[in-house]
Amino acid sequence: MANNLGLKVKPVTETPESEIKRVAAWINTEEYKEKNFARQALVINPAHACQPLGAELAAHGFEGSLPFVHGSQGCASYYRSTLNRHFREPAPAVSDAMTEDGAVFGGQNNLHEGLENCYKLYKPKMISVFTSCMPEIIGDDLTAFIKNARLKGFVPNDIPIPYANTPSFNGSHIHGYDAMLLSILQTLTSGKKVEGRCTGKLNLLPGFDANTGNIREYKRILEAFGIPYTVLADISDVFDSPNDGTYRPYPGGTKLEDAADSINGKATLALGTYSTAKTYGWIKDNYSGKHASIPMPFGIAKTDAFLLKLSELTGKPIPASLKEERGHAVDLLTDAHQYIHGKKFAVYGDPDYLLGLVSFLLEVGAKPTHVLCSKGSKKLEKELQALLDSSPFGKEGKVYINKDLWHLRSLVMTEPVDAIIGDTHGKFAARDAKVPLFRFGFPIFDRVNLHREPLIGYQGVMNMMSTICNKFIDVTDETCDDRQFEMMR
């Protein structure tokens, strides 16, 4: 190795090739796994993002809403770039760019200047404010700061400015999503409840779900029922907008007047009990009509439960078209089950996705062997374990709460599986284990258009089953000898 001057550069520490090979082999052993699982202070490649990123996704889900990061510019760039890389769509947001001065004297001046600039320059209908680490550590008072901004005329009194405290140093993106969604609904519905009024609509809370295909699938199902609805919050057009030569900073989102009137709805259904926990708790105490919170409809059984709940809340029968679609899904599973039956999987991701994916795998005869969540709770652990215990295909499965993807690597190297399910970050473990990675989750950086393919509902069953089984068939074709390279699979 030489530098620009042509001089040979000697490494400070030279590692013998034999030592590199020894360590490379050692990290695949049971001995190393034991040491790996004993660590406490270090996190390596966690399978979650931070609270403000989730808050930004929630903020994008409303018409004319401009996400506003109260904190450093670098943090804001991370949230935006993560969403941009996943969706391959713009994720417009602003920051008041706090620096060392803000850390010492507080960020009120930054916030006031930022609010004034973003209102004048970008003409939002709503400014959704959330925090990064710095203002949380120093204890900035957003209630007072925003009140003072209005009193001093930096922003008019009639523009909604919901705000949420979303420290990056605890919780995860699903908690930030929940906090921001709660604040938005509290702000927009304030004073809007009318005794005796009913919009006749169902409010649907999809929770933290960065799959626009899922949101569109929910809407398609509701329209098949003939159920009028309001999605809280609707990112489907925001992050899957047409390319027609015109840039729109606010494409789509739930209309603010619909969100405001949602408090007078006929019923509210939250999907994803973990990423909407606080919001749903508040809705139960404040919204009119019936309320229910159920798991995301992954797989046949949970989709059945979703449709039955829709029928129960609205009084509408399940349409024949969806019953026929169920039959198509069951037929597809019957045709393809032999390619997945008995296969072992490692699964990681968000709590609500994990519950759905594990349920799907069990009902198609696969074996969820390692189930990992890097930000979970004892409640989630018990719920996942009960799900595994409910099926003979789950008897070998084990749940790992608050573990990261380096833990997962130890698991798949010492207790091999046939495939891994999760987001892009698991590709390194999958490569080392020489197994496929099925990218069902968030974020997905290294494949295109997957966020447009629904994973929920009967259509989601067919999409996931076809993707998984065809990949296993590809692997067979790519690795078999000539005698086994057959036309029929």
C-alpha positions as CSV (number, residue, x, y, z in Angstrom):
1,M,0.0,0.0,0.0
2,A,1.4,3.4,-0.9
3,N,0.2,7.0,-0.3
4,N,0.1,9.9,-2.9
5,L,3.8,10.6,-2.4
6,G,4.7,7.1,-3.4
7,L,5.9,6.2,0.1
8,K,5.1,2.7,1.4
9,V,2.7,2.9,4.3
10,K,3.1,0.3,7.1
11,P,0.0,-0.5,9.1
12,V,0.2,0.4,12.8
13,T,-0.8,-3.1,13.7
14,E,-0.3,-6.1,11.4
15,T,-2.6,-9.0,11.7
16,P,-1.3,-12.4,10.4
17,E,-3.5,-14.1,7.8
18,S,-3.7,-17.1,10.0
19,E,-5.2,-15.0,12.8
20,I,-7.8,-13.5,10.5
21,K,-8.8,-17.0,9.4
22,R,-8.9,-18.3,13.0
23,V,-11.2,-15.5,14.1
24,A,-13.4,-15.8,11.0
25,A,-14.0,-19.4,11.9
26,W,-14.3,-18.8,15.7
27,I,-17.2,-16.3,15.3
28,N,-19.3,-19.1,13.8
29,T,-19.0,-21.3,16.9
30,E,-21.1,-22.0,20.0
31,E,-18.3,-20.7,22.2
32,Y,-18.5,-17.3,20.4
33,K,-22.3,-17.3,20.5
34,E,-22.2,-17.7,24.3
35,K,-19.9,-14.7,24.6
36,N,-21.9,-12.7,22.1
37,F,-25.2,-13.2,24.0
38,A,-23.4,-12.3,27.3
39,R,-22.6,-8.7,26.1
40,Q,-24.7,-6.0,27.7
41,A,-23.2,-2.5,26.9
42,L,-22.7,-2.8,23.2
43,V,-25.3,-2.9,20.4
44,I,-24.3,-4.1,16.9
45,N,-26.6,-3.5,13.9
46,P,-29.9,-3.1,15.8
47,A,-33.1,-3.9,13.9
48,H,-34.9,-0.7,14.6
49,A,-34.6,3.1,13.9
50,C,-35.1,6.0,16.3
51,Q,-38.3,7.8,17.5
52,P,-38.0,10.9,15.3
53,L,-37.9,8.8,12.1
54,G,-41.3,7.3,13.0
55,A,-42.6,10.7,13.9
56,E,-41.7,12.0,10.5
57,L,-43.5,9.1,8.8
58,A,-46.7,9.9,10.8
59,A,-46.4,13.6,9.9
60,H,-46.1,12.9,6.2
61,G,-49.5,11.1,6.4
62,F,-51.6,14.3,6.5
63,E,-52.5,16.7,3.8
64,G,-50.1,19.7,3.5
65,S,-48.2,18.6,6.6
66,L,-44.5,19.7,6.8
67,P,-42.4,17.6,9.3
68,F,-40.3,20.0,11.4
69,V,-37.3,18.6,13.3
70,H,-36.4,20.6,16.4
71,G,-32.8,19.5,16.7
72,S,-29.6,19.2,14.6
73,Q,-29.5,19.3,10.8
74,G,-27.6,16.0,10.7
75,C,-30.3,14.2,12.5
76,A,-32.9,15.5,10.1
77,S,-30.9,14.4,7.2
78,Y,-30.8,10.8,8.6
79,Y,-34.6,10.6,8.9
80,R,-35.1,12.1,5.4
81,S,-32.5,9.9,3.7
82,T,-33.8,6.7,5.3
83,L,-37.3,7.4,4.0
84,N,-36.0,8.6,0.7
85,R,-33.9,5.4,0.2
86,H,-36.7,3.1,1.2
87,F,-39.5,4.7,-0.9
88,R,-37.2,6.2,-3.6
89,E,-39.5,9.2,-3.3
90,P,-38.8,12.7,-1.8
91,A,-39.3,13.1,2.0
92,P,-39.5,16.8,2.4
93,A,-38.9,18.0,5.9
94,V,-37.2,21.0,7.6
95,S,-35.0,21.5,10.7
96,D,-34.2,24.4,12.9
97,A,-30.6,23.3,12.8
98,M,-29.6,23.5,16.5
99,T,-25.9,23.8,17.1
100,E,-23.6,24.3,20.2
101,D,-25.3,27.7,21.0
102,G,-28.7,25.9,21.2
103,A,-27.3,23.3,23.4
104,V,-26.1,25.9,25.9
105,F,-28.9,28.5,25.7
106,G,-31.8,26.4,24.5
107,G,-33.4,26.1,21.1
108,Q,-36.2,28.7,21.3
109,N,-34.6,31.1,18.9
110,N,-33.9,28.3,16.4
111,L,-37.5,27.1,16.6
112,H,-38.9,30.5,16.1
113,E,-36.8,31.4,13.1
114,G,-37.4,27.9,11.7
115,L,-41.2,28.2,12.1
116,E,-41.2,31.6,10.5
117,N,-39.1,30.5,7.5
118,C,-40.9,27.3,6.8
119,Y,-44.3,28.9,6.9
120,K,-43.3,31.7,4.5
121,L,-41.3,29.6,2.2
122,Y,-43.2,26.3,1.9
123,K,-46.8,27.3,2.7
124,P,-47.8,24.2,4.7
125,K,-51.3,23.6,6.0
126,M,-49.9,22.1,9.2
127,I,-46.4,22.1,10.8
128,S,-45.7,18.9,12.7
129,V,-42.9,19.4,15.2
130,F,-40.9,16.6,16.8
131,T,-37.5,16.5,18.6
132,S,-34.2,14.8,18.3
133,C,-31.8,14.1,21.2
134,M,-30.2,17.5,21.8
135,P,-33.4,19.4,22.8
136,E,-34.6,16.4,24.9
137,I,-31.3,16.3,26.9
138,I,-31.4,20.0,27.7
139,G,-35.1,20.0,28.4
140,D,-36.5,22.4,25.8
141,D,-40.2,23.3,26.6
142,L,-42.0,22.9,23.3
143,T,-45.3,24.0,24.8
144,A,-43.9,27.4,25.8
145,F,-41.8,27.8,22.7
146,I,-44.7,27.3,20.2
147,K,-47.0,29.5,22.3
148,N,-44.4,32.2,22.3
149,A,-43.9,31.8,18.5
150,R,-47.6,32.6,18.0
151,L,-47.6,35.5,20.4
152,K,-44.6,37.1,18.6
153,G,-46.2,36.6,15.2
154,F,-43.7,34.1,13.8
155,V,-46.6,31.9,12.7
156,P,-50.4,32.7,12.6
157,N,-52.7,31.4,15.2
158,D,-54.8,29.4,12.7
159,I,-52.2,27.0,11.5
160,P,-52.1,23.7,13.4
161,I,-48.7,22.9,15.0
162,P,-48.9,19.5,16.7
163,Y,-45.7,18.5,18.5
164,A,-44.2,15.4,20.1
165,N,-41.3,14.7,22.3
166,T,-39.4,11.9,20.5
167,P,-36.0,11.4,22.1
168,S,-33.7,9.1,20.1
169,F,-32.1,7.6,23.1
170,N,-35.1,5.5,24.1
171,G,-37.9,3.7,22.4
172,S,-37.8,3.1,18.6
173,H,-39.4,4.4,15.4
174,I,-42.8,2.8,16.3
175,H,-43.0,4.8,19.6
176,G,-42.2,8.1,17.8
177,Y,-44.8,7.3,15.2
178,D,-47.4,6.7,18.0
179,A,-46.4,10.0,19.8
180,M,-46.7,12.1,16.7
181,L,-49.9,10.5,15.5
182,L,-51.5,11.1,18.9
183,S,-50.4,14.8,19.0
184,I,-51.8,15.4,15.4
185,L,-55.1,13.9,16.3
186,Q,-55.4,15.7,19.6
187,T,-54.6,19.0,17.8
188,L,-56.9,18.6,14.9
189,T,-59.9,17.2,16.8
190,S,-59.7,19.8,19.6
191,G,-63.2,21.3,20.0
192,K,-64.5,19.3,17.0
193,K,-66.6,16.7,18.9
194,V,-70.3,17.2,18.4
195,E,-72.8,15.4,20.6
196,G,-75.1,13.3,18.5
197,R,-73.1,13.8,15.3
198,C,-71.9,10.7,13.3
199,T,-69.9,10.9,10.1
200,G,-70.9,7.3,9.3
201,K,-67.2,6.6,8.6
202,L,-64.8,4.0,9.9
203,N,-61.4,5.4,11.1
204,L,-58.6,3.1,10.2
205,L,-55.2,3.4,11.9
206,P,-52.7,1.3,9.9
207,G,-49.9,2.0,12.4
208,F,-46.2,2.3,11.5
209,D,-46.2,0.6,8.1
210,A,-43.8,1.7,5.4
211,N,-45.5,-0.4,2.8
212,T,-47.7,1.8,0.6
213,G,-49.2,-1.3,-1.0
214,N,-50.6,-2.3,2.3
215,I,-52.3,1.0,2.7
216,R,-53.8,0.8,-0.8
217,E,-54.9,-2.8,0.0
218,Y,-56.7,-1.7,3.1
219,K,-58.6,1.0,1.1
220,R,-59.4,-1.5,-1.6
221,I,-60.9,-3.9,1.0
222,L,-62.9,-1.1,2.6
223,E,-64.3,0.0,-0.8
224,A,-65.2,-3.6,-1.6
225,F,-67.3,-3.6,1.6
226,G,-68.8,-0.2,0.7
227,I,-67.5,1.2,4.0
228,P,-66.8,5.0,4.0
229,Y,-63.5,5.5,5.7
230,T,-60.7,7.8,6.9
231,V,-57.2,6.4,7.1
232,L,-55.2,8.0,9.9
233,A,-52.5,8.6,8.5
234,D,-52.5,7.9,4.8
235,I,-49.0,7.7,3.2
236,S,-50.0,5.8,0.1
237,D,-50.0,8.8,-2.3
238,V,-47.3,10.7,-0.4
239,F,-44.7,8.0,-1.0
240,D,-46.1,6.5,-4.2
241,S,-47.0,9.5,-6.3
242,P,-47.0,9.7,-10.1
243,N,-44.1,11.1,-12.0
244,D,-45.8,13.4,-14.4
245,G,-43.2,16.2,-14.6
246,T,-44.7,18.3,-11.8
247,Y,-43.1,18.3,-8.3
248,R,-45.7,18.4,-5.5
249,P,-44.2,19.0,-2.0
250,Y,-47.4,17.6,-0.4
251,P,-48.8,14.8,-2.6
252,G,-51.8,13.2,-0.9
253,G,-52.2,12.5,2.8
254,T,-55.3,12.4,5.0
255,K,-57.3,15.6,4.5
256,L,-57.1,17.8,7.7
257,E,-60.9,18.3,7.8
258,D,-61.5,14.5,7.6
259,A,-58.9,13.9,10.4
260,A,-60.6,16.7,12.5
261,D,-64.0,15.1,12.0
262,S,-62.7,11.6,12.7
263,I,-63.6,12.1,16.4
264,N,-67.3,11.9,15.4
265,G,-66.8,8.6,13.4
266,K,-69.0,5.6,13.5
267,A,-66.1,3.3,14.5
268,T,-62.3,3.2,14.9
269,L,-60.1,0.2,14.1
270,A,-56.4,0.2,14.9
271,L,-54.2,-2.3,13.2
272,G,-51.0,-3.0,14.9
273,T,-51.5,-3.0,18.6
274,Y,-47.9,-1.9,19.4
275,S,-47.3,1.1,17.1
276,T,-50.6,2.7,18.0
277,A,-50.9,1.8,21.7
278,K,-51.0,5.4,23.1
279,T,-53.0,6.8,20.3
280,Y,-55.6,4.0,20.6
281,G,-55.8,4.4,24.3
282,W,-56.6,8.1,23.9
283,I,-59.1,7.4,21.1
284,K,-61.1,5.0,23.3
285,D,-61.6,7.7,25.9
286,N,-62.4,10.5,23.4
287,Y,-63.8,9.3,20.1
288,S,-67.4,8.5,19.4
289,G,-68.6,5.1,18.2
290,K,-67.1,1.7,18.6
291,H,-63.4,1.0,19.0
292,A,-61.2,-2.0,18.4
293,S,-57.5,-2.8,18.1
294,I,-56.4,-6.0,16.4
295,P,-53.2,-7.4,14.9
296,M,-52.2,-6.6,11.4
297,P,-53.9,-9.0,8.9
298,F,-51.0,-11.1,7.8
299,G,-52.0,-14.6,6.6
300,I,-55.3,-16.3,6.2
301,A,-56.4,-16.4,9.9
302,K,-55.6,-12.8,10.7
303,T,-57.2,-11.6,7.5
304,D,-60.3,-13.5,8.3
305,A,-60.3,-11.8,11.7
306,F,-59.9,-8.4,10.1
307,L,-62.8,-8.9,7.7
308,L,-65.0,-10.2,10.5
309,K,-64.1,-7.2,12.7
310,L,-65.0,-4.8,9.8
311,S,-68.3,-6.5,9.5
312,E,-69.0,-6.4,13.2
313,L,-68.1,-2.7,13.5
314,T,-70.1,-1.5,10.4
315,G,-72.9,-4.0,10.2
316,K,-72.0,-4.8,6.6
317,P,-71.6,-8.4,5.3
318,I,-68.4,-9.6,3.9
319,P,-68.6,-9.2,0.2
320,A,-68.6,-12.2,-2.2
321,S,-65.6,-10.8,-4.0
322,L,-63.4,-11.1,-0.9
323,K,-64.7,-14.5,-0.1
324,E,-63.7,-15.6,-3.6
325,E,-60.3,-13.9,-3.1
326,R,-59.9,-16.0,0.0
327,G,-60.5,-19.1,-2.0
328,H,-57.9,-18.1,-4.5
329,A,-55.4,-17.6,-1.7
330,V,-56.2,-21.0,-0.1
331,D,-55.8,-22.6,-3.6
332,L,-52.4,-21.0,-4.1
333,L,-51.3,-22.2,-0.7
334,T,-52.4,-25.7,-1.6
335,D,-50.5,-25.6,-4.8
336,A,-47.3,-24.3,-3.3
337,H,-47.1,-25.5,0.3
338,Q,-44.7,-28.4,-0.4
339,Y,-42.0,-25.9,-1.3
340,I,-42.2,-24.2,2.1
341,H,-43.4,-27.0,4.4
342,G,-40.9,-27.7,7.1
343,K,-38.5,-25.0,6.1
344,K,-36.8,-23.2,9.0
345,F,-36.8,-19.4,9.2
346,A,-35.2,-16.7,11.2
347,V,-37.5,-13.6,11.5
348,Y,-36.8,-10.2,12.8
349,G,-38.4,-6.8,12.7
350,D,-41.1,-4.6,14.4
351,P,-43.5,-6.1,16.9
352,D,-46.6,-5.9,14.8
353,Y,-44.9,-7.3,11.7
354,L,-43.3,-10.1,13.7
355,L,-46.7,-11.2,15.0
356,G,-48.1,-11.2,11.5
357,L,-45.1,-12.9,9.8
358,V,-44.9,-15.7,12.4
359,S,-48.6,-16.3,12.2
360,F,-48.3,-16.6,8.4
361,L,-45.3,-19.0,8.5
362,L,-47.1,-21.3,11.0
363,E,-50.2,-21.6,9.0
364,V,-48.3,-22.6,5.9
365,G,-46.3,-25.3,7.7
366,A,-43.0,-23.4,8.0
367,K,-40.9,-23.3,11.2
368,P,-40.1,-19.9,12.7
369,T,-37.0,-21.0,14.5
370,H,-35.4,-17.7,15.6
371,V,-37.8,-14.8,16.2
372,L,-35.9,-11.6,17.1
373,C,-37.0,-8.1,18.1
374,S,-34.4,-5.5,19.0
375,K,-36.8,-3.2,20.8
376,G,-39.5,-5.3,22.5
377,S,-41.2,-5.9,25.8
378,K,-42.1,-8.9,28.1
379,K,-45.6,-8.6,26.8
380,L,-44.5,-9.0,23.2
381,E,-42.2,-12.0,24.2
382,K,-45.1,-13.8,25.8
383,E,-47.4,-13.1,22.9
384,L,-44.9,-14.4,20.4
385,Q,-44.2,-17.4,22.5
386,A,-47.9,-18.2,22.8
387,L,-48.2,-18.0,19.1
388,L,-45.3,-20.4,18.6
389,D,-46.8,-22.8,21.2
390,S,-50.1,-22.8,19.4
391,S,-48.7,-24.8,16.5
392,P,-46.7,-28.0,16.1
393,F,-44.5,-26.0,13.7
394,G,-43.6,-23.6,16.4
395,K,-42.3,-26.1,18.9
396,E,-38.6,-25.5,18.0
397,G,-39.0,-21.7,17.9
398,K,-37.5,-19.3,20.4
399,V,-38.1,-15.6,20.9
400,Y,-35.2,-13.2,21.4
401,I,-36.2,-9.8,22.8
402,N,-33.9,-6.8,22.8
403,K,-31.3,-8.6,20.7
404,D,-29.6,-7.2,17.6
405,L,-28.6,-8.6,14.2
406,W,-25.1,-9.6,15.4
407,H,-26.9,-11.9,17.8
408,L,-29.0,-13.1,14.9
409,R,-25.8,-13.9,13.0
410,S,-24.6,-16.1,15.8
411,L,-28.0,-17.9,15.8
412,V,-28.1,-18.7,12.1
413,M,-24.5,-19.8,12.0
414,T,-24.8,-22.2,14.9
415,E,-28.4,-23.3,14.5
416,P,-28.9,-23.1,10.7
417,V,-32.1,-22.0,9.0
418,D,-33.3,-22.2,5.4
419,A,-34.1,-18.5,5.1
420,I,-34.3,-15.2,6.9
421,I,-37.1,-12.6,6.8
422,G,-36.5,-9.0,7.6
423,D,-35.2,-5.7,6.3
424,T,-32.1,-4.9,4.3
425,H,-29.8,-4.8,7.3
426,G,-30.0,-8.6,7.6
427,K,-28.3,-9.2,4.2
428,F,-24.9,-9.6,5.9
429,A,-26.0,-12.4,8.2
430,A,-27.9,-14.0,5.3
431,R,-24.8,-13.8,3.1
432,D,-22.6,-15.4,5.8
433,A,-25.2,-18.1,6.4
434,K,-25.6,-18.7,2.6
435,V,-29.4,-18.5,2.8
436,P,-32.0,-16.2,1.1
437,L,-33.2,-13.0,2.7
438,F,-36.9,-12.2,2.1
439,R,-37.2,-8.4,2.5
440,F,-40.6,-8.0,4.3
441,G,-40.2,-4.9,6.5
442,F,-38.5,-1.5,6.9
443,P,-36.2,-0.2,5.6
444,I,-35.4,-1.8,2.2
445,F,-32.6,-0.1,0.5
446,D,-31.2,-2.7,-1.9
447,R,-34.3,-3.7,-3.8
448,V,-36.8,-1.7,-5.8
449,N,-40.6,-1.4,-5.6
450,L,-41.1,-3.9,-2.8
451,H,-43.0,-1.3,-0.7
452,R,-45.6,-1.2,-3.5
453,E,-46.5,-4.9,-3.1
454,P,-49.1,-5.6,-0.3
455,L,-48.2,-8.1,2.3
456,I,-51.5,-7.9,4.2
457,G,-54.8,-9.5,3.3
458,Y,-55.4,-12.4,1.0
459,Q,-53.4,-10.6,-1.7
460,G,-50.5,-10.3,0.7
461,V,-50.7,-14.1,1.4
462,M,-50.4,-14.8,-2.3
463,N,-47.5,-12.3,-2.8
464,M,-45.5,-13.6,0.1
465,M,-46.1,-17.3,-0.7
466,S,-45.2,-16.9,-4.3
467,T,-42.1,-14.9,-3.5
468,I,-40.8,-17.4,-1.0
469,C,-41.6,-20.6,-2.8
470,N,-40.2,-19.3,-6.2
471,K,-37.0,-18.3,-4.5
472,F,-36.5,-21.7,-3.0
473,I,-37.1,-23.2,-6.5
474,D,-34.5,-20.8,-7.9
475,V,-32.0,-22.0,-5.3
476,T,-32.7,-25.6,-6.2
477,D,-32.2,-24.8,-9.9
478,E,-29.0,-22.9,-9.2
479,T,-27.4,-25.5,-7.0
480,C,-28.5,-28.9,-8.3
481,D,-26.4,-31.1,-10.5
482,D,-27.3,-31.8,-14.1
483,R,-29.2,-35.0,-13.2
484,Q,-31.6,-33.0,-11.0
485,F,-32.0,-30.0,-13.3
486,E,-35.6,-30.7,-14.4
487,M,-38.4,-28.9,-16.2
488,M,-40.9,-29.5,-13.5
489,R,-40.5,-28.3,-9.9
